[in-house]
Amino acid sequence: VQLVESGGGLVQPGGSLRLSCTASGFTSTIYRMSWYLQAPGKERERVASIRSGDGQTNYSDSVKGRFTISRDNAKNTVYLQMNSLKPEDTAVYYCHTLASGYVYWGQGTQVTVAS
């Protein structure tokens, strides 16, 4: 499984961005897809996930109510809609998936929230 992210960039506080992650390869084996962020000097942390079978979603407390994860199964793509962005959301965002017991990561996309 290969993951390719897009959609990062520079945005002002309070603004919005939408990240995309497109999967290719053995996509039928994907169990769950997630978005992680890694801020400078900090560990990578999961912010949102969506399960393939029933579409169940989970969010970290830090983004709940502001971020929305969704999927387009026909395009093998997962989205992260980020609203009301804060400077502390600045990080590299990574797409992650678990498929057939293996973990896969995308290359990451930078999100910078600053005025």
VMD Tcl script that builds the backbone (N, CA, C; Angstrom):
set m [mol new atoms 345]
animate dup $m
set s [atomselect $m all]
$s set {name element resname resid chain x y z} {
  {N N VAL 1 A 0.853 -1.193 0.000}
  {CA C VAL 1 A 0.000 0.000 0.000}
  {C C VAL 1 A 0.892 1.248 0.000}
  {N N GLN 2 A 0.590 2.167 -0.883}
  {CA C GLN 2 A 1.312 3.447 -0.911}
  {C C GLN 2 A 0.327 4.566 -0.588}
  {N N LEU 3 A 0.812 5.567 0.137}
  {CA C LEU 3 A -0.022 6.696 0.552}
  {C C LEU 3 A 0.615 7.986 0.068}
  {N N VAL 4 A -0.180 8.847 -0.549}
  {CA C VAL 4 A 0.308 10.141 -1.028}
  {C C VAL 4 A -0.597 11.235 -0.492}
  {N N GLU 5 A -0.004 12.148 0.272}
  {CA C GLU 5 A -0.765 13.246 0.868}
  {C C GLU 5 A -0.620 14.507 0.027}
  {N N SER 6 A -1.589 15.383 0.179}
  {CA C SER 6 A -1.536 16.705 -0.436}
  {C C SER 6 A -2.444 17.638 0.343}
  {N N GLY 7 A -2.282 18.946 0.094}
  {CA C GLY 7 A -3.196 19.913 0.666}
  {C C GLY 7 A -2.634 20.777 1.773}
  {N N GLY 8 A -1.403 20.559 2.185}
  {CA C GLY 8 A -0.840 21.390 3.238}
  {C C GLY 8 A -0.518 22.781 2.731}
  {N N GLY 9 A -0.085 23.644 3.652}
  {CA C GLY 9 A 0.276 24.994 3.258}
  {C C GLY 9 A 0.261 25.940 4.432}
  {N N LEU 10 A 0.283 27.233 4.104}
  {CA C LEU 10 A 0.278 28.295 5.108}
  {C C LEU 10 A -1.125 28.882 5.190}
  {N N VAL 11 A -1.630 29.028 6.390}
  {CA C VAL 11 A -2.968 29.578 6.593}
  {C C VAL 11 A -2.951 30.448 7.844}
  {N N GLN 12 A -3.800 31.458 7.856}
  {CA C GLN 12 A -3.894 32.332 9.019}
  {C C GLN 12 A -4.708 31.672 10.127}
  {N N PRO 13 A -4.472 32.068 11.362}
  {CA C PRO 13 A -5.296 31.545 12.463}
  {C C PRO 13 A -6.779 31.774 12.185}
  {N N GLY 14 A -7.571 30.745 12.480}
  {CA C GLY 14 A -8.994 30.803 12.199}
  {C C GLY 14 A -9.367 30.305 10.819}
  {N N GLY 15 A -8.379 30.077 9.987}
  {CA C GLY 15 A -8.623 29.622 8.626}
  {C C GLY 15 A -8.850 28.124 8.537}
  {N N SER 16 A -8.975 27.654 7.282}
  {CA C SER 16 A -9.264 26.243 7.019}
  {C C SER 16 A -8.338 25.689 5.952}
  {N N LEU 17 A -8.110 24.396 6.042}
  {CA C LEU 17 A -7.383 23.645 5.029}
  {C C LEU 17 A -8.009 22.265 4.925}
  {N N ARG 18 A -7.866 21.650 3.758}
  {CA C ARG 18 A -8.289 20.265 3.604}
  {C C ARG 18 A -7.111 19.450 3.074}
  {N N LEU 19 A -6.772 18.433 3.837}
  {CA C LEU 19 A -5.723 17.504 3.435}
  {C C LEU 19 A -6.351 16.296 2.753}
  {N N SER 20 A -5.620 15.741 1.798}
  {CA C SER 20 A -6.064 14.533 1.106}
  {C C SER 20 A -4.979 13.469 1.197}
  {N N CYS 21 A -5.407 12.237 1.251}
  {CA C CYS 21 A -4.490 11.103 1.256}
  {C C CYS 21 A -5.070 10.040 0.339}
  {N N THR 22 A -4.349 9.741 -0.730}
  {CA C THR 22 A -4.811 8.736 -1.677}
  {C C THR 22 A -3.965 7.484 -1.547}
  {N N ALA 23 A -4.654 6.360 -1.404}
  {CA C ALA 23 A -3.999 5.069 -1.242}
  {C C ALA 23 A -3.996 4.302 -2.555}
  {N N SER 24 A -2.922 3.572 -2.791}
  {CA C SER 24 A -2.845 2.695 -3.953}
  {C C SER 24 A -2.214 1.379 -3.517}
  {N N GLY 25 A -2.389 0.359 -4.337}
  {CA C GLY 25 A -1.861 -0.950 -3.972}
  {C C GLY 25 A -2.992 -1.830 -3.482}
  {N N PHE 26 A -2.729 -2.616 -2.448}
  {CA C PHE 26 A -3.721 -3.561 -1.926}
  {C C PHE 26 A -4.717 -2.837 -1.015}
  {N N THR 27 A -5.469 -1.927 -1.588}
  {CA C THR 27 A -6.357 -1.090 -0.779}
  {C C THR 27 A -7.522 -1.872 -0.182}
  {N N SER 28 A -7.841 -3.027 -0.738}
  {CA C SER 28 A -8.959 -3.807 -0.194}
  {C C SER 28 A -8.624 -4.372 1.176}
  {N N THR 29 A -7.336 -4.371 1.545}
  {CA C THR 29 A -6.936 -4.922 2.841}
  {C C THR 29 A -6.844 -3.866 3.932}
  {N N ILE 30 A -7.154 -2.617 3.584}
  {CA C ILE 30 A -7.034 -1.533 4.560}
  {C C ILE 30 A -8.103 -1.662 5.629}
  {N N TYR 31 A -7.661 -1.652 6.874}
  {CA C TYR 31 A -8.600 -1.749 8.007}
  {C C TYR 31 A -9.013 -0.371 8.502}
  {N N ARG 32 A -8.042 0.528 8.574}
  {CA C ARG 32 A -8.320 1.846 9.123}
  {C C ARG 32 A -7.323 2.849 8.541}
  {N N MET 33 A -7.760 4.067 8.355}
  {CA C MET 33 A -6.843 5.129 7.936}
  {C C MET 33 A -6.901 6.251 8.954}
  {N N SER 34 A -5.750 6.856 9.176}
  {CA C SER 34 A -5.648 7.864 10.223}
  {C C SER 34 A -4.783 9.028 9.752}
  {N N TRP 35 A -4.956 10.119 10.440}
  {CA C TRP 35 A -4.059 11.277 10.293}
  {C C TRP 35 A -3.329 11.484 11.609}
  {N N TYR 36 A -2.029 11.687 11.486}
  {CA C TYR 36 A -1.180 12.014 12.620}
  {C C TYR 36 A -0.555 13.378 12.363}
  {N N LEU 37 A -0.158 14.025 13.436}
  {CA C LEU 37 A 0.655 15.228 13.288}
  {C C LEU 37 A 1.913 15.097 14.129}
  {N N GLN 38 A 2.952 15.787 13.661}
  {CA C GLN 38 A 4.191 15.832 14.430}
  {C C GLN 38 A 4.707 17.264 14.419}
  {N N ALA 39 A 4.611 17.894 15.577}
  {CA C ALA 39 A 5.120 19.252 15.734}
  {C C ALA 39 A 6.620 19.195 16.014}
  {N N PRO 40 A 7.335 20.282 15.734}
  {CA C PRO 40 A 8.787 20.297 15.963}
  {C C PRO 40 A 9.141 19.936 17.398}
  {N N GLY 41 A 10.040 18.975 17.547}
  {CA C GLY 41 A 10.503 18.580 18.862}
  {C C GLY 41 A 9.546 17.716 19.655}
  {N N LYS 42 A 8.450 17.299 19.020}
  {CA C LYS 42 A 7.456 16.500 19.729}
  {C C LYS 42 A 7.246 15.170 19.036}
  {N N GLU 43 A 6.617 14.254 19.747}
  {CA C GLU 43 A 6.319 12.947 19.183}
  {C C GLU 43 A 5.113 13.023 18.242}
  {N N ARG 44 A 5.063 12.088 17.333}
  {CA C ARG 44 A 3.928 11.998 16.424}
  {C C ARG 44 A 2.693 11.551 17.212}
  {N N GLU 45 A 1.569 12.188 16.940}
  {CA C GLU 45 A 0.342 11.828 17.647}
  {C C GLU 45 A -0.813 11.727 16.665}
  {N N ARG 46 A -1.701 10.796 16.952}
  {CA C ARG 46 A -2.866 10.606 16.089}
  {C C ARG 46 A -3.925 11.651 16.417}
  {N N VAL 47 A -4.479 12.247 15.380}
  {CA C VAL 47 A -5.529 13.242 15.597}
  {C C VAL 47 A -6.893 12.784 15.101}
  {N N ALA 48 A -6.931 11.882 14.123}
  {CA C ALA 48 A -8.220 11.431 13.614}
  {C C ALA 48 A -8.046 10.098 12.899}
  {N N SER 49 A -9.080 9.263 12.952}
  {CA C SER 49 A -9.044 7.991 12.244}
  {C C SER 49 A -10.437 7.640 11.769}
  {N N ILE 50 A -10.484 6.806 10.720}
  {CA C ILE 50 A -11.754 6.340 10.183}
  {C C ILE 50 A -11.597 4.877 9.802}
  {N N ARG 51 A -12.550 4.077 10.237}
  {CA C ARG 51 A -12.483 2.646 9.994}
  {C C ARG 51 A -13.117 2.328 8.645}
  {N N SER 52 A -12.518 1.384 7.931}
  {CA C SER 52 A -12.976 1.102 6.572}
  {C C SER 52 A -14.344 0.447 6.543}
  {N N GLY 53 A -14.579 -0.500 7.431}
  {CA C GLY 53 A -15.805 -1.268 7.349}
  {C C GLY 53 A -17.059 -0.458 7.603}
  {N N ASP 54 A -17.117 0.199 8.744}
  {CA C ASP 54 A -18.347 0.903 9.133}
  {C C ASP 54 A -18.199 2.420 9.150}
  {N N GLY 55 A -17.008 2.924 8.826}
  {CA C GLY 55 A -16.819 4.369 8.781}
  {C C GLY 55 A -16.741 5.040 10.136}
  {N N GLN 56 A -16.572 4.241 11.192}
  {CA C GLN 56 A -16.486 4.840 12.526}
  {C C GLN 56 A -15.276 5.763 12.608}
  {N N THR 57 A -15.491 6.925 13.216}
  {CA C THR 57 A -14.424 7.918 13.329}
  {C C THR 57 A -14.046 8.157 14.787}
  {N N ASN 58 A -12.812 8.575 14.971}
  {CA C ASN 58 A -12.314 8.958 16.285}
  {C C ASN 58 A -11.437 10.187 16.148}
  {N N TYR 59 A -11.469 11.019 17.170}
  {CA C TYR 59 A -10.683 12.260 17.152}
  {C C TYR 59 A -9.973 12.464 18.482}
  {N N SER 60 A -8.833 13.122 18.428}
  {CA C SER 60 A -8.187 13.517 19.671}
  {C C SER 60 A -8.941 14.709 20.250}
  {N N ASP 61 A -8.802 14.898 21.536}
  {CA C ASP 61 A -9.500 16.005 22.189}
  {C C ASP 61 A -9.064 17.348 21.627}
  {N N SER 62 A -7.825 17.431 21.177}
  {CA C SER 62 A -7.296 18.718 20.718}
  {C C SER 62 A -7.924 19.195 19.409}
  {N N VAL 63 A -8.510 18.267 18.642}
  {CA C VAL 63 A -9.085 18.673 17.344}
  {C C VAL 63 A -10.588 18.419 17.260}
  {N N LYS 64 A -11.156 17.772 18.252}
  {CA C LYS 64 A -12.581 17.439 18.225}
  {C C LYS 64 A -13.415 18.710 18.073}
  {N N GLY 65 A -14.343 18.659 17.124}
  {CA C GLY 65 A -15.185 19.816 16.866}
  {C C GLY 65 A -14.618 20.779 15.833}
  {N N ARG 66 A -13.333 20.617 15.502}
  {CA C ARG 66 A -12.706 21.505 14.516}
  {C C ARG 66 A -12.289 20.748 13.254}
  {N N PHE 67 A -11.859 19.506 13.419}
  {CA C PHE 67 A -11.400 18.690 12.296}
  {C C PHE 67 A -12.440 17.611 11.995}
  {N N THR 68 A -12.544 17.275 10.716}
  {CA C THR 68 A -13.440 16.207 10.293}
  {C C THR 68 A -12.711 15.298 9.316}
  {N N ILE 69 A -12.709 14.002 9.619}
  {CA C ILE 69 A -12.120 13.021 8.716}
  {C C ILE 69 A -13.245 12.374 7.918}
  {N N SER 70 A -13.004 12.176 6.631}
  {CA C SER 70 A -14.008 11.547 5.776}
  {C C SER 70 A -13.287 10.743 4.698}
  {N N ARG 71 A -14.051 9.992 3.925}
  {CA C ARG 71 A -13.435 9.136 2.920}
  {C C ARG 71 A -14.281 9.096 1.660}
  {N N ASP 72 A -13.621 8.817 0.571}
  {CA C ASP 72 A -14.276 8.564 -0.709}
  {C C ASP 72 A -13.754 7.209 -1.168}
  {N N ASN 73 A -14.532 6.177 -0.935}
  {CA C ASN 73 A -14.073 4.815 -1.228}
  {C C ASN 73 A -13.781 4.610 -2.713}
  {N N ALA 74 A -14.545 5.262 -3.555}
  {CA C ALA 74 A -14.343 5.097 -4.997}
  {C C ALA 74 A -12.982 5.623 -5.443}
  {N N LYS 75 A -12.491 6.625 -4.715}
  {CA C LYS 75 A -11.189 7.231 -5.056}
  {C C LYS 75 A -10.075 6.744 -4.144}
  {N N ASN 76 A -10.392 5.850 -3.200}
  {CA C ASN 76 A -9.411 5.384 -2.212}
  {C C ASN 76 A -8.721 6.561 -1.531}
  {N N THR 77 A -9.504 7.540 -1.185}
  {CA C THR 77 A -8.969 8.784 -0.641}
  {C C THR 77 A -9.637 9.112 0.686}
  {N N VAL 78 A -8.820 9.574 1.615}
  {CA C VAL 78 A -9.290 10.042 2.903}
  {C C VAL 78 A -8.948 11.523 3.015}
  {N N TYR 79 A -9.868 12.268 3.594}
  {CA C TYR 79 A -9.694 13.706 3.729}
  {C C TYR 79 A -9.648 14.106 5.206}
  {N N LEU 80 A -8.971 15.202 5.476}
  {CA C LEU 80 A -9.018 15.807 6.798}
  {C C LEU 80 A -9.360 17.286 6.602}
  {N N GLN 81 A -10.603 17.621 6.899}
  {CA C GLN 81 A -11.034 19.011 6.836}
  {C C GLN 81 A -10.686 19.672 8.156}
  {N N MET 82 A -9.876 20.706 8.101}
  {CA C MET 82 A -9.398 21.369 9.310}
  {C C MET 82 A -9.939 22.798 9.326}
  {N N ASN 83 A -10.767 23.088 10.312}
  {CA C ASN 83 A -11.354 24.422 10.467}
  {C C ASN 83 A -10.874 25.054 11.762}
  {N N SER 84 A -11.065 26.355 11.855}
  {CA C SER 84 A -10.689 27.096 13.069}
  {C C SER 84 A -9.261 26.775 13.481}
  {N N LEU 85 A -8.367 26.829 12.524}
  {CA C LEU 85 A -6.990 26.433 12.789}
  {C C LEU 85 A -6.306 27.396 13.751}
  {N N LYS 86 A -5.437 26.821 14.575}
  {CA C LYS 86 A -4.704 27.559 15.595}
  {C C LYS 86 A -3.206 27.431 15.330}
  {N N PRO 87 A -2.421 28.370 15.812}
  {CA C PRO 87 A -0.962 28.253 15.631}
  {C C PRO 87 A -0.404 26.930 16.159}
  {N N GLU 88 A -1.006 26.404 17.218}
  {CA C GLU 88 A -0.517 25.143 17.772}
  {C C GLU 88 A -0.845 23.935 16.905}
  {N N ASP 89 A -1.625 24.132 15.852}
  {CA C ASP 89 A -1.868 23.055 14.890}
  {C C ASP 89 A -0.727 22.923 13.887}
  {N N THR 90 A 0.211 23.852 13.928}
  {CA C THR 90 A 1.351 23.810 13.014}
  {C C THR 90 A 2.152 22.529 13.222}
  {N N ALA 91 A 2.330 21.776 12.146}
  {CA C ALA 91 A 3.003 20.478 12.239}
  {C C ALA 91 A 3.112 19.880 10.846}
  {N N VAL 92 A 3.844 18.792 10.762}
  {CA C VAL 92 A 3.787 17.949 9.577}
  {C C VAL 92 A 2.689 16.921 9.828}
  {N N TYR 93 A 1.798 16.798 8.867}
  {CA C TYR 93 A 0.686 15.872 8.978}
  {C C TYR 93 A 0.953 14.654 8.105}
  {N N TYR 94 A 0.772 13.481 8.717}
  {CA C TYR 94 A 1.051 12.225 8.047}
  {C C TYR 94 A -0.219 11.384 7.940}
  {N N CYS 95 A -0.362 10.780 6.792}
  {CA C CYS 95 A -1.412 9.790 6.602}
  {C C CYS 95 A -0.858 8.429 7.019}
  {N N HIS 96 A -1.685 7.625 7.619}
  {CA C HIS 96 A -1.265 6.332 8.168}
  {C C HIS 96 A -2.358 5.310 7.899}
  {N N THR 97 A -1.937 4.090 7.589}
  {CA C THR 97 A -2.932 3.049 7.453}
  {C C THR 97 A -2.420 1.730 7.991}
  {N N LEU 98 A -3.375 0.926 8.405}
  {CA C LEU 98 A -3.105 -0.419 8.872}
  {C C LEU 98 A -3.788 -1.360 7.893}
  {N N ALA 99 A -2.996 -2.216 7.245}
  {CA C ALA 99 A -3.534 -3.111 6.230}
  {C C ALA 99 A -2.850 -4.460 6.352}
  {N N SER 100 A -3.666 -5.503 6.542}
  {CA C SER 100 A -3.154 -6.867 6.683}
  {C C SER 100 A -2.058 -6.962 7.736}
  {N N GLY 101 A -2.226 -6.217 8.811}
  {CA C GLY 101 A -1.274 -6.288 9.913}
  {C C GLY 101 A -0.031 -5.445 9.738}
  {N N TYR 102 A 0.092 -4.759 8.621}
  {CA C TYR 102 A 1.257 -3.904 8.381}
  {C C TYR 102 A 0.859 -2.436 8.483}
  {N N VAL 103 A 1.853 -1.623 8.879}
  {CA C VAL 103 A 1.658 -0.193 9.026}
  {C C VAL 103 A 2.322 0.528 7.858}
  {N N TYR 104 A 1.621 1.490 7.301}
  {CA C TYR 104 A 2.152 2.287 6.190}
  {C C TYR 104 A 1.990 3.763 6.509}
  {N N TRP 105 A 2.986 4.557 6.077}
  {CA C TRP 105 A 2.962 6.009 6.288}
  {C C TRP 105 A 3.113 6.723 4.957}
  {N N GLY 106 A 2.474 7.886 4.862}
  {CA C GLY 106 A 2.738 8.776 3.748}
  {C C GLY 106 A 3.980 9.601 4.024}
  {N N GLN 107 A 4.313 10.466 3.080}
  {CA C GLN 107 A 5.549 11.245 3.183}
  {C C GLN 107 A 5.392 12.473 4.062}
  {N N GLY 108 A 4.171 12.845 4.370}
  {CA C GLY 108 A 3.912 14.003 5.216}
  {C C GLY 108 A 3.683 15.272 4.411}
  {N N THR 109 A 2.868 16.146 4.963}
  {CA C THR 109 A 2.608 17.448 4.347}
  {C C THR 109 A 2.614 18.509 5.448}
  {N N GLN 110 A 3.300 19.617 5.188}
  {CA C GLN 110 A 3.472 20.654 6.198}
  {C C GLN 110 A 2.245 21.558 6.260}
  {N N VAL 111 A 1.776 21.776 7.473}
  {CA C VAL 111 A 0.711 22.749 7.731}
  {C C VAL 111 A 1.274 23.794 8.683}
  {N N THR 112 A 1.211 25.047 8.267}
  {CA C THR 112 A 1.700 26.144 9.095}
  {C C THR 112 A 0.571 27.139 9.306}
  {N N VAL 113 A 0.275 27.406 10.575}
  {CA C VAL 113 A -0.776 28.350 10.931}
  {C C VAL 113 A -0.106 29.566 11.556}
  {N N ALA 114 A -0.121 30.665 10.826}
  {CA C ALA 114 A 0.566 31.869 11.302}
  {C C ALA 114 A 0.005 33.083 10.593}
  {N N SER 115 A 0.111 34.214 11.262}
  {CA C SER 115 A -0.329 35.457 10.646}
  {C C SER 115 A 0.877 36.208 10.099}
}
mol reanalyze $m
mol bondsrecalc $m
mol representation Tube
mol addrep $m
